[in-house]
Amino acid sequence: MENLNLKIPNPDDILDIVRIDAPVEKQDYYRDGVKLKKGAMLPKDYVDKNRAFVEAVARKISVYPDLYIDLIQPYKTKFNLAYFQRFTMRECSRKSKVYVTAPRAYSKTFLVILILYQICMTRPGIKLFICAPKKEQGAKIFKEKLQDDIWIRFPFLKREIIGGGNFGQDYAKLSFRNTSVFDCVSTLDTQRGGRRNTGLIDEVRR
């Protein structure tokens, strides 16, 4: 199959993209005759010229997080979100409070960590948390879902954080390049300065 040269002339078109069925054509970029390496800063004039388009796409992604996952999946992946998983991700990204009661194999924790991760990416400076009855339990869940699942399925997401994350027996913290923070707390954590904007309370019972 021929390589695809993916172009999105209109931000609304991103909603119609479900899966890239062939690898995007590899292209090298140069500045003053020097080949740019991955992670090179974009020039200000380029950012200013395309600012409206990038902001429009970011707004679409913020309410359709599942489509963003479709876009960044590795080539030839067999992973595909189910309908109910897409619904859950969209509800979590649009509502201030969401209570989920679901059976086993629903991937509840995986989905919510994934959407909170994306919220950190699209909202600079936000502070999010994952909370479990015991901090050791929450840190273990957080680390396992990231290192053994999310970063393996979507390696592109790891580029959004500084370093490889800060993990320990009873703590876990991600610092994003846009100054957002995603960490683990316990239900009995009474330390000062622990304010957060939103997060996940895992295994809660009403």
KOLKE-640310 format. One record per atom (N, C-alpha, C): residue in three letters; atom name; x, y, z. Coordinates in Angstrom, 1 decimal, decimal comma, always signed. Last residue first. Example, Ala and Ser with C-alpha at 12.3 -4.5 7.8 and 13.67 -1.06 7.14 Angstrom:
SER/N/+12,8/-2,2/+7,1;
SER/CA/+13,7/-1,1/+7,1;
SER/C/+12,9/+0,0/+7,9;
ALA/N/+13,2/-5,7/+7,8;
ALA/CA/+12,3/-4,5/+7,8;
ALA/C/+13,2/-3,3/+7,8;
//
This chain:
ARG/N/-20,3/+3,9/+47,4;
ARG/CA/-21,3/+4,9/+47,9;
ARG/C/-22,2/+4,3/+49,0;
ARG/N/-16,9/+3,5/+47,1;
ARG/CA/-18,2/+2,8/+47,4;
ARG/C/-19,1/+3,9/+48,0;
VAL/N/-14,1/+3,4/+44,8;
VAL/CA/-14,9/+4,1/+45,8;
VAL/C/-16,3/+3,4/+45,9;
GLU/N/-11,9/+2,6/+43,2;
GLU/CA/-12,6/+1,7/+44,1;
GLU/C/-13,4/+2,4/+45,2;
ASP/N/-10,3/+5,8/+43,0;
ASP/CA/-10,4/+4,5/+42,6;
ASP/C/-11,1/+3,6/+43,6;
ILE/N/-10,8/+8,9/+42,0;
ILE/CA/-10,9/+8,1/+43,3;
ILE/C/-11,3/+6,7/+42,9;
LEU/N/-9,0/+11,1/+40,0;
LEU/CA/-9,7/+9,8/+40,1;
LEU/C/-9,7/+9,2/+41,5;
GLY/N/-9,5/+14,7/+39,6;
GLY/CA/-8,7/+13,5/+39,7;
GLY/C/-9,6/+12,3/+39,7;
THR/N/-8,6/+18,3/+39,8;
THR/CA/-9,5/+17,2/+39,6;
THR/C/-8,7/+15,9/+39,7;
ASN/N/-6,9/+20,1/+41,1;
ASN/CA/-8,0/+20,6/+40,3;
ASN/C/-9,1/+19,5/+40,1;
ARG/N/-5,7/+20,1/+44,5;
ARG/CA/-5,7/+19,6/+43,2;
ARG/C/-6,9/+20,1/+42,4;
ARG/N/-3,6/+20,8/+47,3;
ARG/CA/-4,7/+21,1/+46,5;
ARG/C/-4,6/+20,6/+45,1;
GLY/N/-1,8/+20,4/+49,5;
GLY/CA/-2,2/+19,3/+48,6;
GLY/C/-3,4/+19,5/+47,7;
GLY/N/-0,9/+22,0/+51,5;
GLY/CA/-0,5/+22,3/+50,1;
GLY/C/-0,8/+21,2/+49,1;
ARG/N/-0,4/+19,7/+54,2;
ARG/CA/-0,8/+21,0/+53,6;
ARG/C/-0,3/+21,2/+52,2;
GLN/N/-1,6/+16,3/+54,5;
GLN/CA/-0,5/+17,3/+54,4;
GLN/C/-1,0/+18,6/+53,7;
THR/N/-3,3/+14,2/+54,8;
THR/CA/-3,7/+15,5/+55,4;
THR/C/-2,6/+16,5/+55,3;
ASP/N/-4,6/+11,4/+53,3;
ASP/CA/-3,5/+12,4/+53,1;
ASP/C/-3,9/+13,7/+53,6;
LEU/N/-6,4/+9,5/+53,2;
LEU/CA/-6,1/+10,0/+54,5;
LEU/C/-4,9/+11,0/+54,5;
THR/N/-6,5/+8,6/+50,6;
THR/CA/-7,7/+9,2/+51,1;
THR/C/-7,5/+9,9/+52,5;
SER/N/-3,4/+9,6/+48,9;
SER/CA/-4,2/+8,7/+49,6;
SER/C/-5,5/+9,4/+50,2;
VAL/N/-2,2/+10,3/+45,5;
VAL/CA/-2,5/+10,7/+46,9;
VAL/C/-3,3/+9,6/+47,6;
CYS/N/-0,1/+10,8/+42,8;
CYS/CA/-0,9/+9,9/+43,6;
CYS/C/-1,0/+10,4/+45,0;
ASP/N/-0,3/+13,2/+40,0;
ASP/CA/+0,4/+12,4/+41,0;
ASP/C/-0,6/+11,5/+41,8;
PHE/N/+0,5/+15,4/+37,6;
PHE/CA/-0,4/+14,3/+37,8;
PHE/C/+0,3/+13,3/+38,8;
VAL/N/+0,8/+18,7/+36,4;
VAL/CA/+1,3/+17,7/+37,4;
VAL/C/+0,2/+16,6/+37,6;
SER/N/+1,9/+21,0/+33,9;
SER/CA/+0,9/+20,2/+34,6;
SER/C/+1,5/+19,1/+35,4;
THR/N/+4,0/+22,2/+32,4;
THR/CA/+3,9/+22,5/+33,9;
THR/C/+2,7/+21,8/+34,6;
ASN/N/+4,3/+21,1/+30,0;
ASN/CA/+3,5/+22,4/+30,0;
ASN/C/+3,2/+22,8/+31,5;
ARG/N/+5,6/+18,7/+30,4;
ARG/CA/+6,4/+19,8/+29,8;
ARG/C/+5,6/+21,2/+29,8;
PHE/N/+4,6/+17,3/+33,6;
PHE/CA/+4,5/+17,5/+32,1;
PHE/C/+5,3/+18,7/+31,7;
SER/N/+5,5/+14,9/+35,8;
SER/CA/+5,6/+16,4/+35,6;
SER/C/+5,6/+16,6/+34,1;
LEU/N/+4,0/+12,5/+37,8;
LEU/CA/+4,4/+12,9/+36,5;
LEU/C/+4,4/+14,4/+36,4;
LYS/N/+4,6/+10,3/+40,6;
LYS/CA/+4,3/+11,7/+40,1;
LYS/C/+4,8/+11,9/+38,7;
ALA/N/+4,0/+8,4/+43,4;
ALA/CA/+4,1/+8,4/+41,9;
ALA/C/+3,7/+9,8/+41,4;
TYR/N/+4,7/+6,5/+46,3;
TYR/CA/+4,5/+7,8/+45,6;
TYR/C/+4,7/+7,6/+44,1;
ASP/N/+5,6/+4,3/+47,7;
ASP/CA/+4,3/+4,9/+48,1;
ASP/C/+4,1/+6,3/+47,5;
GLN/N/+7,8/+3,4/+46,2;
GLN/CA/+6,9/+2,4/+46,8;
GLN/C/+5,5/+3,0/+47,2;
GLY/N/+7,9/+5,5/+43,3;
GLY/CA/+8,5/+4,9/+44,5;
GLY/C/+7,5/+3,9/+45,1;
PHE/N/+8,7/+7,5/+40,5;
PHE/CA/+7,9/+6,4/+41,1;
PHE/C/+8,7/+5,9/+42,3;
ASN/N/+8,4/+10,0/+38,2;
ASN/CA/+9,0/+9,8/+39,5;
ASN/C/+8,2/+8,7/+40,3;
GLY/N/+9,1/+9,9/+34,7;
GLY/CA/+8,2/+9,9/+35,8;
GLY/C/+9,0/+9,6/+37,1;
GLY/N/+11,2/+10,2/+33,0;
GLY/CA/+10,4/+9,0/+32,9;
GLY/C/+9,4/+8,8/+34,0;
GLY/N/+11,4/+13,5/+31,7;
GLY/CA/+12,0/+12,3/+32,3;
GLY/C/+11,0/+11,1/+32,1;
ILE/N/+8,4/+15,1/+31,5;
ILE/CA/+9,8/+15,4/+31,7;
ILE/C/+10,4/+14,1/+32,4;
ILE/N/+6,0/+14,1/+29,0;
ILE/CA/+6,4/+14,3/+30,4;
ILE/C/+7,9/+14,6/+30,4;
GLU/N/+5,4/+13,6/+26,4;
GLU/CA/+4,8/+14,8/+27,0;
GLU/C/+5,3/+15,1/+28,4;
ARG/N/+6,4/+11,2/+25,6;
ARG/CA/+7,1/+12,4/+25,2;
ARG/C/+6,6/+13,7/+25,9;
LYS/N/+4,5/+9,4/+26,2;
LYS/CA/+5,6/+9,5/+27,1;
LYS/C/+6,4/+10,7/+26,8;
LEU/N/+2,8/+9,3/+24,0;
LEU/CA/+2,4/+10,0/+25,2;
LEU/C/+3,5/+10,2/+26,2;
PHE/N/+3,9/+7,5/+22,1;
PHE/CA/+4,0/+9,0/+21,8;
PHE/C/+3,6/+9,8/+23,1;
PRO/N/+3,3/+5,0/+22,8;
PRO/CA/+4,6/+5,5/+23,2;
PRO/C/+4,7/+7,0/+23,0;
PHE/N/+0,8/+3,4/+23,6;
PHE/CA/+0,9/+4,7/+23,0;
PHE/C/+2,2/+5,4/+23,4;
ARG/N/+1,3/+0,9/+24,7;
ARG/CA/+0,3/+1,0/+23,6;
ARG/C/+0,4/+2,3/+22,9;
ILE/N/+3,2/+1,6/+26,6;
ILE/CA/+3,5/+0,5/+25,6;
ILE/C/+2,6/+0,6/+24,4;
TRP/N/+2,0/+3,4/+28,2;
TRP/CA/+3,2/+3,8/+27,4;
TRP/C/+3,6/+2,8/+26,4;
ILE/N/-0,2/+1,8/+29,2;
ILE/CA/-0,4/+3,0/+28,4;
ILE/C/+0,8/+3,4/+27,6;
ASP/N/+1,2/-0,7/+30,3;
ASP/CA/+0,1/-0,6/+29,4;
ASP/C/+0,0/+0,6/+28,6;
ASP/N/+3,3/-0,5/+32,1;
ASP/CA/+3,0/-1,8/+31,5;
ASP/C/+1,9/-1,8/+30,5;
GLN/N/+3,4/+2,2/+32,9;
GLN/CA/+4,6/+1,5/+32,4;
GLN/C/+4,3/+0,2/+31,7;
LEU/N/+0,7/+2,8/+33,7;
LEU/CA/+1,5/+3,6/+32,8;
LEU/C/+2,6/+2,8/+32,1;
LYS/N/-0,2/+0,8/+35,3;
LYS/CA/-1,0/+1,2/+34,2;
LYS/C/-0,2/+2,0/+33,2;
GLU/N/+1,8/+0,7/+37,3;
GLU/CA/+1,6/-0,4/+36,4;
GLU/C/+0,8/+0,0/+35,2;
LYS/N/+1,6/+3,3/+38,5;
LYS/CA/+2,8/+2,9/+37,9;
LYS/C/+2,6/+1,8/+36,9;
PHE/N/-1,0/+3,1/+39,6;
PHE/CA/-0,6/+4,2/+38,7;
PHE/C/+0,6/+3,8/+37,9;
ILE/N/-0,9/+0,9/+41,3;
ILE/CA/-1,8/+0,9/+40,2;
ILE/C/-1,4/+1,9/+39,1;
LYS/N/+1,1/+1,9/+43,1;
LYS/CA/+1,3/+0,7/+42,4;
LYS/C/+0,4/+0,6/+41,2;
ALA/N/-0,2/+4,1/+44,2;
ALA/CA/+1,1/+4,3/+43,5;
ALA/C/+1,4/+3,1/+42,6;
GLY/N/-2,4/+2,9/+45,5;
GLY/CA/-2,6/+3,9/+44,4;
GLY/C/-1,3/+4,1/+43,5;
GLN/N/-1,1/+1,4/+47,4;
GLN/CA/-1,9/+0,7/+46,4;
GLN/C/-2,1/+1,6/+45,2;
GLU/N/+0,2/+3,3/+48,9;
GLU/CA/+1,0/+2,3/+48,3;
GLU/C/+0,2/+1,6/+47,2;
LYS/N/-2,0/+4,7/+50,0;
LYS/CA/-1,1/+5,4/+49,0;
LYS/C/-0,2/+4,4/+48,3;
LYS/N/-5,1/+3,2/+50,2;
LYS/CA/-3,8/+3,3/+50,7;
LYS/C/-2,9/+3,9/+49,6;
PRO/N/-7,5/+3,9/+48,7;
PRO/CA/-7,5/+3,8/+50,1;
PRO/C/-6,1/+3,9/+50,8;
ALA/N/-6,4/+6,3/+46,1;
ALA/CA/-6,8/+4,9/+46,6;
ALA/C/-6,8/+4,9/+48,1;
CYS/N/-6,4/+8,6/+43,5;
CYS/CA/-6,5/+8,4/+44,9;
CYS/C/-7,0/+7,0/+45,2;
ILE/N/-4,6/+10,7/+41,4;
ILE/CA/-5,3/+9,4/+41,5;
ILE/C/-5,2/+9,0/+42,9;
PHE/N/-4,9/+14,1/+40,2;
PHE/CA/-4,5/+13,1/+41,1;
PHE/C/-5,2/+11,8/+40,9;
LEU/N/-3,6/+17,2/+38,8;
LEU/CA/-4,6/+16,1/+38,8;
LEU/C/-4,0/+15,0/+39,8;
LYS/N/-3,4/+20,5/+38,0;
LYS/CA/-2,9/+19,5/+38,9;
LYS/C/-3,9/+18,4/+39,1;
ILE/N/-2,4/+22,5/+35,1;
ILE/CA/-3,4/+21,8/+35,9;
ILE/C/-2,8/+20,8/+36,8;
GLY/N/-0,6/+23,7/+33,3;
GLY/CA/-0,6/+24,1/+34,7;
GLY/C/-1,6/+23,5/+35,6;
PRO/N/-2,5/+23,4/+30,4;
PRO/CA/-1,3/+23,7/+31,0;
PRO/C/-1,5/+24,2/+32,5;
ARG/N/-4,3/+21,1/+29,1;
ARG/CA/-4,6/+22,2/+30,0;
ARG/C/-3,4/+22,5/+30,8;
THR/N/-3,6/+19,0/+27,6;
THR/CA/-4,3/+20,0/+26,9;
THR/C/-4,6/+21,2/+27,8;
MET/N/-2,2/+17,2/+29,3;
MET/CA/-1,6/+17,7/+28,1;
MET/C/-2,2/+18,9/+27,5;
CYS/N/-4,1/+16,7/+31,3;
CYS/CA/-2,8/+17,3/+31,7;
CYS/C/-2,1/+17,9/+30,4;
ILE/N/-5,9/+15,3/+29,7;
ILE/CA/-6,3/+16,6/+30,3;
ILE/C/-5,1/+17,4/+30,7;
GLN/N/-4,5/+13,0/+29,3;
GLN/CA/-4,7/+13,9/+28,1;
GLN/C/-5,2/+15,3/+28,6;
TYR/N/-4,6/+11,9/+31,8;
TYR/CA/-3,3/+12,2/+31,2;
TYR/C/-3,4/+13,2/+30,0;
LEU/N/-7,2/+11,5/+32,1;
LEU/CA/-6,6/+12,5/+32,9;
LEU/C/-5,2/+12,9/+32,4;
ILE/N/-7,6/+9,4/+30,2;
ILE/CA/-8,2/+10,7/+30,0;
ILE/C/-7,6/+11,8/+30,8;
LEU/N/-6,0/+7,4/+31,4;
LEU/CA/-5,7/+7,8/+30,1;
LEU/C/-6,3/+9,2/+29,8;
ILE/N/-7,3/+7,0/+33,8;
ILE/CA/-5,9/+7,5/+33,8;
ILE/C/-5,5/+8,0/+32,5;
VAL/N/-9,7/+6,0/+32,8;
VAL/CA/-9,7/+7,3/+33,5;
VAL/C/-8,3/+7,8/+33,6;
LEU/N/-8,9/+3,6/+31,5;
LEU/CA/-9,5/+4,6/+30,7;
LEU/C/-9,4/+6,0/+31,4;
PHE/N/-7,7/+2,1/+33,6;
PHE/CA/-7,0/+2,4/+32,4;
PHE/C/-7,6/+3,6/+31,7;
THR/N/-10,0/+1,8/+35,3;
THR/CA/-8,8/+2,6/+35,8;
THR/C/-7,9/+3,0/+34,6;
LYS/N/-11,7/+0,3/+33,6;
LYS/CA/-12,1/+1,5/+34,2;
LYS/C/-10,9/+2,4/+34,6;
SER/N/-12,0/-2,0/+31,9;
SER/CA/-10,8/-1,1/+31,9;
SER/C/-11,1/+0,2/+32,5;
TYR/N/-13,8/-3,9/+32,1;
TYR/CA/-14,3/-2,7/+31,5;
TYR/C/-13,1/-1,7/+31,2;
ALA/N/-13,2/-6,2/+33,4;
ALA/CA/-12,7/-6,1/+32,0;
ALA/C/-13,3/-4,9/+31,3;
ARG/N/-16,1/-6,2/+35,6;
ARG/CA/-14,7/-6,5/+35,3;
ARG/C/-14,4/-6,5/+33,8;
PRO/N/-18,5/-3,5/+35,2;
PRO/CA/-18,1/-4,9/+35,5;
PRO/C/-16,6/-5,0/+35,3;
ALA/N/-19,1/-0,3/+36,8;
ALA/CA/-18,9/-1,1/+35,6;
ALA/C/-18,3/-2,5/+36,1;
THR/N/-19,9/+2,8/+37,5;
THR/CA/-20,1/+1,5/+38,0;
THR/C/-20,1/+0,5/+36,8;
VAL/N/-18,7/+6,0/+37,9;
VAL/CA/-18,8/+4,9/+37,0;
VAL/C/-18,9/+3,6/+37,8;
TYR/N/-19,5/+9,4/+37,9;
TYR/CA/-19,4/+8,2/+38,8;
TYR/C/-19,7/+7,0/+37,9;
VAL/N/-18,1/+12,5/+37,4;
VAL/CA/-18,6/+11,3/+36,7;
VAL/C/-18,4/+10,1/+37,7;
LYS/N/-18,2/+16,0/+37,2;
LYS/CA/-18,3/+14,8/+38,1;
LYS/C/-18,8/+13,6/+37,3;
SER/N/-18,0/+17,7/+35,0;
SER/CA/-17,2/+18,0/+36,2;
SER/C/-17,1/+16,8/+37,2;
LYS/N/-17,6/+16,4/+31,6;
LYS/CA/-18,4/+16,6/+32,8;
LYS/C/-17,5/+16,9/+34,0;
ARG/N/-15,9/+15,9/+29,5;
ARG/CA/-16,9/+16,9/+29,4;
ARG/C/-17,6/+17,3/+30,7;
SER/N/-14,3/+13,7/+30,0;
SER/CA/-13,6/+14,9/+29,5;
SER/C/-14,6/+16,1/+29,5;
CYS/N/-16,1/+11,7/+30,7;
CYS/CA/-15,1/+12,2/+31,7;
CYS/C/-14,4/+13,5/+31,3;
GLU/N/-17,4/+11,3/+28,3;
GLU/CA/-18,1/+11,9/+29,4;
GLU/C/-17,2/+12,4/+30,5;
ARG/N/-15,3/+10,3/+26,7;
ARG/CA/-16,0/+11,6/+26,3;
ARG/C/-16,7/+12,2/+27,5;
MET/N/-14,8/+7,9/+28,0;
MET/CA/-13,8/+8,9/+27,9;
MET/C/-14,4/+10,2/+27,5;
THR/N/-17,3/+6,5/+27,7;
THR/CA/-16,8/+6,9/+29,1;
THR/C/-15,7/+8,0/+29,0;
PHE/N/-17,4/+6,2/+25,0;
PHE/CA/-18,5/+7,0/+25,7;
PHE/C/-18,0/+7,4/+27,0;
ARG/N/-15,3/+4,5/+24,5;
ARG/CA/-15,3/+5,8/+23,9;
ARG/C/-16,3/+6,8/+24,7;
GLN/N/-16,2/+2,3/+25,9;
GLN/CA/-15,0/+2,9/+26,4;
GLN/C/-14,9/+4,3/+25,8;
PHE/N/-18,4/+1,5/+24,4;
PHE/CA/-18,7/+2,0/+25,7;
PHE/C/-17,4/+2,7/+26,3;
TYR/N/-17,1/+0,8/+21,9;
TYR/CA/-18,0/+1,9/+22,0;
TYR/C/-18,2/+2,4/+23,4;
ALA/N/-13,5/+0,1/+22,5;
ALA/CA/-14,9/-0,3/+22,3;
ALA/C/-15,8/+0,9/+22,4;
LEU/N/-10,5/+0,9/+20,7;
LEU/CA/-11,5/+1,2/+21,8;
LEU/C/-12,9/+0,7/+21,5;
ASN/N/-8,1/-1,4/+19,8;
ASN/CA/-9,2/-0,6/+19,3;
ASN/C/-10,2/-0,3/+20,5;
PHE/N/-5,0/-2,7/+18,8;
PHE/CA/-5,8/-2,1/+19,8;
PHE/C/-6,9/-1,2/+19,2;
LYS/N/-3,2/-3,5/+16,9;
LYS/CA/-4,5/-4,2/+17,0;
LYS/C/-5,4/-3,7/+18,0;
THR/N/-1,3/-1,3/+14,8;
THR/CA/-1,7/-1,8/+16,1;
THR/C/-3,0/-2,5/+16,0;
LYS/N/-0,1/-0,4/+12,5;
LYS/CA/-0,5/-1,8/+12,5;
LYS/C/-0,9/-2,3/+13,9;
TYR/N/+1,6/+2,3/+14,1;
TYR/CA/+1,2/+1,7/+12,9;
TYR/C/+1,0/+0,2/+13,1;
PRO/N/+0,4/+3,4/+17,3;
PRO/CA/+1,5/+2,9/+16,4;
PRO/C/+0,8/+2,3/+15,2;
GLN/N/-1,9/+6,1/+17,8;
GLN/CA/-1,6/+4,7/+17,9;
GLN/C/-0,5/+4,3/+16,9;
ILE/N/-2,8/+8,7/+17,4;
ILE/CA/-1,4/+8,5/+17,9;
ILE/C/-1,0/+7,1/+18,1;
LEU/N/-5,5/+8,6/+16,6;
LEU/CA/-4,5/+9,2/+15,8;
LEU/C/-3,1/+8,9/+16,1;
ASP/N/-6,9/+7,4/+18,7;
ASP/CA/-6,9/+6,7/+17,4;
ASP/C/-5,7/+7,3/+16,5;
ILE/N/-6,6/+9,3/+20,6;
ILE/CA/-5,9/+8,1/+20,8;
ILE/C/-5,8/+7,3/+19,5;
TYR/N/-8,2/+11,2/+19,5;
TYR/CA/-6,8/+11,5/+19,6;
TYR/C/-6,0/+10,3/+19,8;
LEU/N/-10,7/+10,0/+19,9;
LEU/CA/-10,2/+10,2/+18,5;
LEU/C/-8,7/+10,5/+18,5;
ASP/N/-11,0/+10,2/+22,6;
ASP/CA/-10,8/+8,8/+22,0;
ASP/C/-10,3/+9,0/+20,6;
PRO/N/-11,5/+12,8/+23,2;
PRO/CA/-10,2/+12,3/+23,5;
PRO/C/-10,0/+10,9/+22,9;
TYR/N/-13,2/+15,1/+22,3;
TYR/CA/-13,2/+13,8/+21,7;
TYR/C/-11,9/+13,1/+21,9;
VAL/N/-12,6/+17,4/+23,7;
VAL/CA/-14,0/+16,8/+23,9;
VAL/C/-14,2/+15,5/+23,2;
SER/N/-10,0/+17,9/+23,0;
SER/CA/-10,4/+18,0/+24,4;
SER/C/-11,7/+17,4/+24,7;
ILE/N/-10,0/+17,9/+20,2;
ILE/CA/-9,4/+16,7/+20,9;
ILE/C/-9,8/+16,7/+22,4;
LYS/N/-11,0/+20,4/+19,7;
LYS/CA/-11,7/+19,2/+19,2;
LYS/C/-11,3/+18,0/+20,0;
ARG/N/-9,0/+22,0/+20,7;
ARG/CA/-10,3/+22,1/+21,3;
ARG/C/-11,1/+20,9/+20,9;
ALA/N/-6,9/+21,3/+19,0;
ALA/CA/-6,8/+21,0/+20,4;
ALA/C/-8,1/+21,1/+21,1;
VAL/N/-7,8/+22,4/+16,6;
VAL/CA/-7,6/+20,9/+16,7;
VAL/C/-7,6/+20,5/+18,2;
ALA/N/-7,6/+25,1/+17,2;
ALA/CA/-8,9/+24,5/+16,9;
ALA/C/-8,9/+23,0/+17,0;
GLU/N/-4,9/+25,4/+17,7;
GLU/CA/-5,8/+25,6/+18,8;
GLU/C/-7,2/+25,0/+18,5;
VAL/N/-3,9/+24,9/+15,1;
VAL/CA/-3,5/+24,0/+16,2;
VAL/C/-4,5/+24,2/+17,4;
PHE/N/-5,1/+27,1/+13,7;
PHE/CA/-5,4/+25,7/+13,3;
PHE/C/-5,1/+24,8/+14,5;
ALA/N/-4,0/+29,3/+14,9;
ALA/CA/-5,4/+29,1/+14,9;
ALA/C/-5,8/+27,7/+14,6;
ARG/N/-1,2/+28,9/+14,5;
ARG/CA/-1,7/+28,9/+15,8;
ARG/C/-3,2/+28,7/+15,8;
ASN/N/+0,4/+29,1/+12,2;
ASN/CA/-0,5/+27,9/+12,4;
ASN/C/-1,2/+27,9/+13,7;
LYS/N/+1,9/+31,4/+12,6;
LYS/CA/+1,2/+31,2/+11,4;
LYS/C/+0,2/+30,1/+11,5;
ASP/N/+3,1/+31,0/+15,1;
ASP/CA/+2,2/+32,0/+14,9;
ASP/C/+1,3/+31,9/+13,7;
VAL/N/+4,9/+28,8/+14,5;
VAL/CA/+3,8/+28,7/+15,5;
VAL/C/+2,7/+29,7/+15,3;
TYR/N/+6,5/+30,1/+12,6;
TYR/CA/+5,8/+28,9/+12,2;
TYR/C/+4,6/+28,7/+13,2;
ASP/N/+7,7/+32,1/+14,2;
ASP/CA/+6,8/+32,5/+13,0;
ASP/C/+6,0/+31,3/+12,5;
LYS/N/+9,2/+30,6/+16,1;
LYS/CA/+8,0/+31,4/+16,5;
LYS/C/+7,1/+31,8/+15,3;
PRO/N/+10,2/+27,3/+15,2;
PRO/CA/+10,4/+28,8/+15,2;
PRO/C/+9,1/+29,5/+15,5;
LEU/N/+10,2/+24,6/+17,5;
LEU/CA/+9,7/+25,2/+16,3;
LEU/C/+9,9/+26,7/+16,3;
MET/N/+13,0/+22,8/+18,8;
MET/CA/+12,0/+23,8/+19,0;
MET/C/+11,5/+24,4/+17,6;
ALA/N/+13,4/+19,3/+18,4;
ALA/CA/+13,8/+20,6/+18,1;
ALA/C/+12,7/+21,6/+18,3;
GLY/N/+12,5/+16,7/+18,6;
GLY/CA/+12,5/+17,5/+19,8;
GLY/C/+13,0/+18,9/+19,6;
LYS/N/+14,9/+15,2/+16,4;
LYS/CA/+13,6/+15,1/+17,1;
LYS/C/+13,6/+16,0/+18,4;
LYS/N/+16,9/+17,6/+14,6;
LYS/CA/+16,7/+16,4/+15,4;
LYS/C/+15,3/+16,4/+16,0;
LEU/N/+17,3/+18,9/+11,4;
LEU/CA/+16,8/+19,1/+12,7;
LEU/C/+16,6/+17,7/+13,4;
LYS/N/+20,2/+19,5/+9,5;
LYS/CA/+19,0/+18,6/+9,7;
LYS/C/+18,6/+18,7/+11,2;
VAL/N/+21,0/+22,6/+8,1;
VAL/CA/+21,3/+21,6/+9,2;
VAL/C/+20,0/+20,8/+9,5;
GLY/N/+20,3/+24,6/+6,4;
GLY/CA/+21,1/+23,5/+5,9;
GLY/C/+21,4/+22,5/+6,9;
ASP/N/+18,6/+26,2/+8,0;
ASP/CA/+19,9/+26,8/+7,6;
ASP/C/+20,9/+25,6/+7,1;
ARG/N/+17,1/+23,4/+8,9;
ARG/CA/+17,1/+24,8/+9,2;
ARG/C/+18,5/+25,3/+8,9;
TYR/N/+15,0/+20,7/+7,7;
TYR/CA/+16,3/+21,4/+7,8;
TYR/C/+16,1/+22,8/+8,2;
TYR/N/+13,5/+17,5/+8,1;
TYR/CA/+13,4/+19,0/+8,1;
TYR/C/+14,8/+19,6/+8,4;
ASP/N/+12,3/+14,6/+6,4;
ASP/CA/+13,3/+15,3/+7,2;
ASP/C/+13,2/+16,8/+7,0;
GLN/N/+9,6/+12,4/+6,6;
GLN/CA/+10,1/+13,6/+6,0;
GLN/C/+11,2/+14,3/+6,9;
LYS/N/+7,8/+9,5/+5,8;
LYS/CA/+8,8/+10,1/+6,6;
LYS/C/+9,4/+11,3/+5,9;
GLU/N/+4,3/+9,3/+5,5;
GLU/CA/+5,6/+9,4/+4,8;
GLU/C/+6,6/+10,2/+5,6;
VAL/N/+2,6/+7,3/+7,7;
VAL/CA/+2,8/+8,6/+7,2;
VAL/C/+4,2/+8,7/+6,6;
PRO/N/+1,6/+3,9/+7,0;
PRO/CA/+2,5/+4,9/+7,7;
PRO/C/+2,6/+6,2/+7,0;
ALA/N/-1,9/+3,3/+6,8;
ALA/CA/-0,6/+3,2/+6,2;
ALA/C/+0,3/+4,2/+6,9;
ASP/N/-4,3/+3,9/+8,0;
ASP/CA/-4,1/+2,5/+7,5;
ASP/C/-2,7/+2,3/+6,9;
ILE/N/-5,2/+5,5/+10,8;
ILE/CA/-4,3/+5,7/+9,6;
ILE/C/-3,9/+4,3/+9,2;
ARG/N/-8,5/+5,9/+11,8;
ARG/CA/-7,3/+5,1/+11,9;
ARG/C/-6,5/+5,4/+10,6;
VAL/N/-10,3/+8,0/+11,8;
VAL/CA/-10,4/+7,0/+12,8;
VAL/C/-9,1/+6,2/+12,9;
ILE/N/-11,3/+11,2/+11,2;
ILE/CA/-10,1/+10,3/+11,1;
ILE/C/-10,2/+9,3/+12,2;
ASP/N/-13,2/+13,0/+11,6;
ASP/CA/-13,5/+12,0/+10,6;
ASP/C/-12,4/+10,9/+10,5;
LEU/N/-12,2/+14,9/+13,2;
LEU/CA/-13,3/+14,1/+13,7;
LEU/C/-13,6/+12,9/+12,8;
ILE/N/-10,6/+16,4/+11,6;
ILE/CA/-10,0/+15,5/+12,5;
ILE/C/-11,0/+14,5/+13,1;
ASP/N/-12,1/+18,3/+10,2;
ASP/CA/-11,8/+17,0/+9,6;
ASP/C/-11,2/+16,0/+10,5;
ASP/N/-12,1/+20,6/+11,7;
ASP/CA/-13,3/+19,7/+11,8;
ASP/C/-13,0/+18,3/+11,2;
PRO/N/-9,8/+22,0/+10,7;
PRO/CA/-9,8/+21,3/+12,0;
PRO/C/-11,0/+20,3/+12,2;
ASN/N/-8,8/+21,4/+7,4;
ASN/CA/-9,9/+21,9/+8,3;
ASN/C/-9,9/+21,2/+9,6;
PRO/N/-6,7/+20,0/+6,3;
PRO/CA/-6,9/+21,4/+5,9;
PRO/C/-7,9/+22,1/+6,8;
ILE/N/-4,6/+17,8/+7,1;
ILE/CA/-5,9/+18,2/+7,7;
ILE/C/-6,1/+19,7/+7,4;
LYS/N/-2,9/+15,1/+5,6;
LYS/CA/-3,1/+16,6/+5,6;
LYS/C/-4,5/+16,9/+6,2;
LEU/N/-0,6/+12,6/+5,2;
LEU/CA/-1,7/+13,0/+6,0;
LEU/C/-1,8/+14,6/+6,0;
ASN/N/+0,1/+10,7/+2,8;
ASN/CA/+0,6/+12,0/+3,2;
ASN/C/-0,5/+12,7/+3,9;
LEU/N/+0,8/+7,3/+3,0;
LEU/CA/-0,2/+8,4/+3,0;
LEU/C/+0,5/+9,6/+3,4;
ASN/N/+2,3/+5,0/+0,8;
ASN/CA/+2,4/+5,8/+2,0;
ASN/C/+1,4/+6,9/+1,9;
GLU/N/+0,5/+2,2/-0,7;
GLU/CA/+1,3/+3,5/-0,8;
GLU/C/+1,2/+4,2/+0,5;
MET/N/+0,9/-1,2/+0,0;
MET/CA/+0,0/+0,0/+0,0;
MET/C/+0,9/+1,2/+0,0;
//
